[in-house]
Amino acid sequence: MRIGIVCYASTGGSGIVATELAVELAQRGHDVHVLSTEPPFRFPQGQRGLAFHEVATPAYPLFREPQYLLSLATAIVQLSRRTHLDIVHAHYAVPHAAAAYLARQIMAAHPTDRVPKVMTTLHGTDITLVGSDPSYSETVAFCIDQSDGVTAVSESLRVDTCKSVGITRGIQVIPNFLDGDRFARRPVARPPGDPARIVHISNFRPVKRIPAVVEVFRRIRTKIPARLVLVGDGPELPAARRQLHEAGLEADVDYVGEQHDVVDILSRADVFLLPSATESFGLAALEAMACEVPVVASRVGGLPEVIDDGVTGFLRAPDDLDGMADCALRVLADRSQRDRMAAAARRAAIDRFAAERVVPMYERAYEALLRL
């Protein structure tokens, strides 16, 4: 199949999953084209069957803001005419599903154009934040309804979409996934007496509740020697630095910024911390689990579909920071429990969310659209 994948280039889960899907599809022999403003965060160079197309948005004095939706729709039309796309797969409803709908309408008006099918994958904040905003909700609902196929990354998100946006059409749940060979714990040397390592990876947006990360770590640090490893960057990071400084903890923190390869970091981790306000899936948690790191997280959104409480990690109410700290301390205090939980986390990640299990679900969904 000839597949166009439209995604954000940032470090968020939607762009990472879209890029990983493009890579997996190309390895399976499909002709895959990725459209975005720049090469996505984990986009590989030189892979056979995989191409990147930059969407440029020229600035004109007439417009007070860039017209990305129009540029993207035009780019989809031009790419489809050159490569005869079978599928346009829009990751994130706004503006990607809207651009795909507009592109399809343009091509439908030309009898010589081959009009591709459109699949939209919902990742979370396109529904829970943007999609529920009255300024966008009706357009979001329309573009989702007009897609030939729609998927969501968790059952929780599917339900939220139907409730918050008023979608009545069928939505297929296809979870996020990972390459289990790449995301596997590596042997690393840790010196005797090395303090416990608590890791948090995110794009440091408000929904990730970085102040809660700091507070849980502070509670852990009052009981045992520990280090906090913060991976990523975003608007909440400066405030986190101030909070850690005021708590006298800055010497116990490693700020490592955005990382293309987090496996080495996770291979040194003892606990992964994710006290988010909401998570439609929790890709960072899944990657930690695959690297045998127990996860302590909020019981919100799709996280209970990824983490088995008490088996592969712990889930607590978002405001139960004492409970999260206690769970982390339990893992750190009992090596045998930590090893059992780490092994169970790895098994769950591979058995349920490995690429070889999930990517064929997308292929079957594409094939179903082409039969319509």
C-alpha positions in Angstrom: 0.0 0.0 0.0 1.0 3.6 -0.5 0.4 5.4 2.8 0.7 9.1 3.7 1.1 9.7 7.5 0.4 13.2 8.8 1.7 14.0 12.3 3.2 16.6 14.6 7.0 16.6 14.8 7.2 17.2 18.5 8.2 14.8 21.3 4.6 14.1 22.3 3.2 10.6 22.1 1.2 11.2 18.9 4.2 12.2 16.8 6.3 9.3 18.2 3.7 6.7 17.6 3.0 8.0 14.1 6.7 7.9 13.3 7.2 4.4 14.7 4.2 3.2 12.7 5.7 4.7 9.5 8.9 2.9 10.2 7.2 -0.4 10.9 5.0 -0.2 7.8 8.0 0.6 5.6 9.8 -2.4 7.0 6.8 -4.5 6.0 7.1 -3.4 2.4 4.7 -0.5 2.2 5.5 2.8 0.5 5.2 5.3 3.3 5.3 9.1 3.2 5.4 11.3 6.3 4.2 14.9 6.2 5.0 17.4 9.0 6.6 20.8 9.5 10.0 19.1 10.1 11.3 15.6 10.5 9.6 14.1 13.5 11.4 13.5 16.8 12.4 9.8 16.1 12.4 9.9 12.3 15.2 7.7 10.9 17.2 8.7 7.9 17.8 6.6 4.8 15.3 3.8 5.5 14.0 2.1 2.4 10.3 2.7 1.6 10.1 5.7 3.9 10.2 9.4 2.9 9.7 12.7 4.7 7.9 15.7 3.1 8.2 19.1 4.8 5.0 21.2 4.9 6.1 24.8 4.5 3.7 27.6 5.5 4.7 30.9 3.9 4.0 34.1 5.9 2.0 36.9 4.3 1.4 40.3 5.9 -2.3 39.9 5.1 -2.6 37.0 7.6 -1.9 37.6 11.3 -1.1 33.9 11.8 0.4 31.1 9.6 -2.2 29.2 7.5 -0.9 25.7 8.3 -4.2 24.0 7.6 -4.3 25.3 4.0 -0.6 24.5 3.4 -1.1 21.0 4.8 -4.2 20.3 2.7 -2.3 21.4 -0.4 0.7 19.3 0.5 -1.6 16.2 0.8 -3.2 16.9 -2.5 0.2 17.3 -4.3 1.7 14.3 -2.6 -1.3 12.1 -3.5 -1.2 13.1 -7.1 2.5 12.3 -7.4 2.5 9.0 -5.5 -1.1 7.9 -5.9 -1.7 7.4 -2.2 -4.1 4.7 -1.1 -4.4 6.0 2.5 -4.0 9.3 4.3 -3.5 8.5 7.9 -4.1 11.7 10.1 -2.7 11.5 13.6 -4.5 14.0 15.8 -7.8 15.4 14.8 -6.9 19.0 14.7 -5.7 20.1 12.2 -4.7 16.9 10.5 -8.1 15.3 10.0 -9.5 18.7 8.9 -6.6 19.0 6.3 -7.2 15.5 5.1 -10.9 16.1 4.7 -10.2 19.3 2.7 -7.6 17.6 0.5 -10.1 14.8 -0.2 -12.7 17.3 -1.3 -10.3 19.1 -3.6 -9.3 15.8 -5.3 -12.9 14.7 -5.5 -13.7 17.8 -7.6 -11.1 16.6 -10.2 -12.3 13.6 -12.2 -8.7 12.5 -13.0 -7.6 12.5 -9.4 -7.5 9.2 -7.4 -9.0 10.1 -4.0 -7.3 8.3 -1.1 -9.2 6.9 1.9 -8.7 8.9 5.2 -8.1 7.3 8.5 -7.9 9.4 11.7 -6.2 8.3 14.9 -7.2 10.1 18.1 -4.4 10.4 20.6 -5.9 12.3 23.5 -5.7 16.0 23.9 -7.1 16.5 20.4 -10.3 15.3 22.1 -10.0 15.9 25.9 -8.6 19.4 25.5 -9.0 20.9 22.0 -12.0 18.8 20.9 -14.1 19.7 24.0 -13.4 23.5 23.5 -16.6 25.1 22.1 -14.4 27.1 19.7 -13.4 23.8 17.9 -15.8 21.0 19.0 -18.2 21.1 16.1 -15.4 21.1 13.5 -13.6 18.4 15.3 -16.7 16.2 15.4 -17.4 16.9 11.7 -13.9 15.9 10.6 -13.9 12.8 12.7 -17.3 11.8 11.2 -16.1 12.5 7.7 -13.1 10.2 8.0 -13.4 6.8 6.3 -12.1 5.1 9.5 -11.3 6.3 13.0 -9.1 4.7 15.7 -8.4 5.6 19.3 -5.4 4.5 21.3 -7.4 3.3 24.3 -10.9 2.3 25.2 -10.9 5.2 27.7 -10.3 7.6 24.8 -13.0 6.0 22.7 -15.5 6.5 25.4 -14.4 10.1 26.1 -14.6 10.9 22.4 -18.2 9.7 22.2 -19.2 11.6 25.3 -17.3 14.9 24.9 -17.6 15.4 21.2 -20.8 13.6 20.5 -19.4 11.1 18.0 -21.8 8.3 17.2 -19.8 6.5 14.5 -17.7 3.4 15.2 -14.3 4.0 16.6 -11.8 1.1 16.6 -9.4 0.8 19.5 -5.8 0.2 18.4 -3.3 0.7 21.2 0.1 2.3 21.1 3.0 -0.1 20.6 6.7 -0.4 20.7 9.6 -2.4 19.3 10.3 -4.9 22.1 13.8 -5.6 20.8 14.8 -2.0 20.9 13.0 -1.2 24.2 14.7 -3.8 26.4 16.8 -3.3 29.6 20.5 -3.1 28.9 23.3 -4.3 31.2 24.6 -1.2 33.0 27.2 -0.8 35.8 26.0 1.0 38.9 28.5 1.6 41.7 27.8 0.1 45.2 25.6 2.4 47.2 24.3 4.2 44.1 21.1 5.9 45.2 17.7 4.9 43.9 16.9 6.4 40.5 13.4 7.9 39.9 12.8 8.7 36.3 10.2 11.0 34.7 9.9 11.4 30.9 7.5 13.9 29.3 7.1 17.0 27.2 6.6 19.0 30.5 3.2 20.4 29.8 0.7 21.2 32.6 -1.2 17.9 32.1 1.9 16.0 33.2 1.7 17.7 36.7 5.4 18.3 37.1 4.9 19.9 40.6 3.4 16.5 41.6 6.5 14.7 40.3 8.7 17.0 42.5 6.5 16.5 45.5 6.5 12.7 45.2 10.2 12.7 44.8 10.6 15.0 47.9 8.6 12.5 50.0 10.8 9.6 48.7 14.0 11.6 49.4 13.1 12.2 53.0 13.1 8.4 53.5 16.0 7.1 51.4 18.9 8.4 49.2 17.5 8.9 45.7 18.0 10.9 42.5 15.4 12.3 40.2 16.1 12.1 36.5 14.0 14.5 34.4 14.0 13.7 30.7 12.5 16.1 28.2 11.7 19.8 27.9 8.7 22.0 27.9 6.9 25.0 29.5 6.8 23.5 33.0 10.5 22.8 33.4 11.6 26.2 34.6 9.0 26.1 37.4 10.1 22.6 38.3 13.7 23.9 38.7 12.6 26.6 41.0 10.5 24.2 43.1 13.4 21.8 43.4 15.8 24.6 44.4 13.4 25.9 47.0 13.0 22.4 48.4 16.8 22.0 48.7 16.8 19.1 46.2 18.5 20.5 43.2 21.7 18.6 43.9 19.7 15.3 43.7 18.4 16.0 40.2 19.7 15.2 36.8 18.2 17.3 33.9 19.1 15.5 30.7 16.8 17.2 28.2 15.2 15.6 25.2 16.7 12.2 24.3 16.1 10.2 21.1 17.2 7.1 22.9 15.9 6.7 26.4 16.8 3.0 26.9 20.1 3.7 28.6 18.3 6.0 31.1 15.5 3.5 31.7 18.1 0.7 32.1 19.5 2.6 35.2 16.0 3.4 36.6 14.4 1.8 39.6 11.0 3.5 39.4 9.2 5.4 36.7 6.9 8.2 37.9 3.9 9.5 36.0 1.4 11.4 38.1 -0.5 13.0 35.2 -3.8 14.7 35.3 -4.9 12.6 32.3 -3.2 10.1 29.9 -5.1 8.7 27.0 -2.6 5.8 26.9 0.8 6.5 28.5 3.4 5.6 25.9 6.3 6.7 28.3 4.9 4.3 30.9 4.9 1.4 28.3 8.5 2.1 27.3 9.5 2.0 30.9 7.7 -1.3 31.5 9.4 -2.8 28.5 12.7 -1.9 30.1 11.7 -3.6 33.3 10.9 -0.5 35.3 7.9 -0.6 37.6 5.6 2.4 37.0 3.9 4.5 39.7 1.2 6.5 38.0 -2.2 8.2 38.3 -5.3 6.1 37.9 -6.6 8.1 35.0 -7.6 7.7 31.4 -6.0 4.8 29.6 -3.3 4.1 32.2 -5.3 1.2 33.8 -5.4 -0.4 30.4 -1.5 -0.4 30.3 -0.6 -0.9 34.0 -1.9 -3.7 36.2 -2.1 -2.2 39.6 0.0 -4.2 42.0 1.4 -6.5 39.3 3.3 -4.4 36.7 3.2 -1.1 38.7 1.0 0.9 41.0 -2.0 3.2 40.3 -3.2 5.8 42.7 -5.6 8.7 42.6 -4.0 11.8 41.0 -4.0 13.7 44.3 -2.7 10.8 46.4 0.9 11.9 46.4 1.6 10.2 49.7 0.3 6.9 48.2 2.5 7.3 45.2 5.5 7.9 47.3 4.7 4.9 49.5 4.3 2.7 46.5 7.7 3.8 45.2 9.3 3.2 48.6 7.8 -0.3 48.7 9.3 -1.2 45.4 12.7 0.2 46.4 12.7 -1.5 49.8 12.0 -5.0 48.6 14.4 -6.2 45.8 12.5 -9.4 45.2 9.2 -7.6 44.8 10.9 -5.1 42.4 12.3 -8.0 40.3 8.9 -9.7 40.1 7.2 -6.5 39.2 9.9 -5.6 36.6 9.6 -9.0 34.9 5.8 -8.8 34.9 6.0 -5.4 33.4 8.2 -6.6 30.6 6.0 -9.5 29.8 2.9 -7.4 29.7 4.5 -4.8 27.4 5.6 -7.5 24.9 2.6 -9.7 25.1 0.0 -7.0 24.6 1.8 -4.0 23.0 4.6 -5.3 20.8 4.8 -3.9 17.3 4.3 -7.3 15.6 1.0 -7.6 17.4 -0.4 -4.0 16.9 0.9 -2.9 13.5 -1.0 -5.7 11.7 -4.1 -4.2 13.2 -3.5 -1.0 11.3 -2.8 -2.9 8.2 -6.1 -4.8 8.5 -7.9 -1.5 9.2 -6.4 0.1 6.0 -7.4 -3.0 3.9 -10.9 -2.7 5.2 -11.1 1.0 4.1 -9.8 0.1 0.6 -12.7 -2.4 0.3 -15.3 0.3 1.0 
